């Protein structure tokens, strides 16, 4: 059972990533541990979502318009955990 947001805040737990489509969520879940920040992981998922959509412009600004997120966020999502 999922924990509500208020309980996560009280316990100082990181929030859960926003869901996209099951195909993207399942595929990207294998890479979740690479990201220290949930926002970066979400942008990683949005980038993958934009790549599989049938849009003419597969650039970061083009993808950001389709998935309705900041193009700067897509550009800087690669803040991976240091090994």
C-alpha positions in Angstrom: 0.0 0.0 0.0 1.4 3.4 -1.0 2.2 5.9 1.8 0.5 9.3 1.5 2.5 12.4 0.9 1.9 14.0 4.3 3.3 10.8 6.0 6.3 10.9 3.7 7.0 14.5 4.8 6.6 13.7 8.5 9.0 10.8 8.2 11.4 12.9 6.1 11.3 10.3 3.3 11.9 11.1 -0.4 8.8 11.4 -2.5 7.8 8.8 -5.0 8.5 9.6 -8.7 5.6 10.7 -10.9 4.2 7.9 -12.9 4.2 8.0 -16.7 3.1 5.1 -18.8 3.6 1.5 -17.5 6.1 0.6 -20.3 8.4 3.6 -19.5 8.0 3.2 -15.7 8.9 -0.5 -15.9 11.9 0.0 -18.2 13.3 3.0 -16.3 12.8 1.3 -12.8 16.0 -0.7 -13.5 18.0 2.6 -13.6 16.4 4.3 -10.5 19.3 3.6 -8.2 21.6 5.6 -10.5 19.8 8.9 -9.6 20.3 10.6 -6.2 17.3 13.0 -6.8 13.8 11.9 -7.7 13.4 14.9 -10.0 16.4 13.8 -12.2 14.9 10.3 -12.4 11.6 11.8 -13.5 13.3 13.8 -16.2 15.1 10.6 -17.3 11.6 8.9 -17.6 10.2 11.9 -19.5 13.1 11.8 -21.9 12.4 8.2 -22.7 8.7 8.9 -23.1 9.5 11.7 -25.6 11.8 9.4 -27.5 9.1 6.8 -28.1 6.4 9.3 -29.0 5.6 9.9 -32.6 6.7 13.5 -32.7 8.5 15.2 -35.6 11.1 17.0 -33.4 13.0 14.7 -31.1 15.1 17.6 -29.6 15.0 18.4 -25.9 12.9 21.5 -26.5 10.5 19.5 -28.7 10.2 16.7 -26.2 9.7 19.1 -23.3 6.7 20.7 -25.1 5.1 17.3 -25.7 5.6 15.9 -22.2 5.0 19.3 -20.6 8.2 19.7 -18.6 11.1 22.2 -18.5 13.6 21.8 -21.3 16.3 22.9 -18.9 15.3 20.0 -16.6 15.6 17.6 -19.4 19.0 19.0 -20.3 20.4 18.7 -16.8 18.8 15.5 -15.6 22.1 13.6 -15.7 23.1 14.3 -12.1 24.0 10.6 -11.4 25.2 9.3 -8.1 28.9 9.2 -7.7 30.3 5.6 -7.4 
